[in-house]
Amino acid sequence: MARKKAALDFEQSLADLQALVERLESGELSLEDSLTAFEQGIRLTRDCQAALSQAEQKVQILLERDGELEEAPFETDSDA
């Protein structure tokens, strides 16, 4: 359940960041509101980067065999 929550938190943070960027790009915010939105965007970006870093570490742990990292090709749905 914790993994699902983390994935949802990442997805929500990413969606919030995208909405924030759209508001900033619209040019309709005041300077003060733009700065506040920018600060919030920086926090969301850091949260997303931390989540991606944790996911990368988990993948490396899962791929580790006999103390050595084993590289494997990443297959997407379109590759299958």
C-alpha positions in Angstrom: 0.0 0.0 0.0 2.9 2.4 0.8 4.3 1.9 -2.7 0.9 2.8 -4.3 0.7 5.9 -2.1 4.2 7.0 -3.1 3.4 6.5 -6.8 0.2 8.6 -6.3 2.1 11.3 -4.5 4.6 11.5 -7.4 1.8 11.6 -10.0 0.0 14.3 -8.0 3.1 16.3 -7.6 3.8 16.1 -11.3 0.3 17.1 -12.2 0.4 20.0 -9.7 3.8 21.1 -11.2 2.3 21.0 -14.7 -0.7 23.1 -13.7 1.6 25.6 -12.0 3.8 25.9 -15.2 0.6 26.5 -17.2 -0.5 29.3 -14.8 3.0 30.9 -15.0 3.1 30.7 -18.8 -0.3 32.3 -19.1 1.2 35.6 -17.9 -1.9 36.5 -16.0 -0.3 36.3 -12.5 1.0 39.3 -10.6 4.7 39.4 -9.8 4.0 38.4 -6.2 1.8 35.5 -7.2 4.4 34.4 -9.8 7.1 34.3 -7.2 4.9 32.3 -4.9 4.1 29.9 -7.7 7.7 29.6 -8.7 8.7 28.8 -5.0 6.0 26.1 -4.9 7.2 24.7 -8.3 10.7 24.4 -6.9 9.4 22.4 -3.9 7.4 20.2 -6.2 10.4 19.7 -8.5 12.6 18.6 -5.6 9.9 16.2 -4.3 9.6 14.6 -7.8 13.4 14.4 -8.1 13.6 12.7 -4.7 10.9 10.2 -5.7 12.7 9.4 -9.0 16.0 8.9 -7.2 14.4 6.5 -4.7 12.8 4.6 -7.5 16.2 4.4 -9.3 17.8 3.0 -6.2 15.1 0.4 -5.8 15.6 -0.7 -9.4 19.4 -1.0 -8.9 18.8 -3.1 -5.8 16.4 -5.4 -7.7 18.9 -5.8 -10.5 21.8 -6.6 -8.3 23.0 -10.2 -8.5 25.8 -11.7 -6.4 27.1 -8.3 -5.3 27.4 -6.9 -8.8 25.0 -4.8 -10.8 23.5 -6.6 -13.7 22.4 -4.4 -16.6 19.2 -5.3 -18.4 17.5 -3.6 -21.3 14.4 -1.6 -20.4 11.4 -2.7 -22.3 8.4 -0.6 -22.8 5.0 -1.7 -24.0 5.9 -0.6 -27.5 9.0 -2.8 -27.5 7.0 -5.9 -26.7 
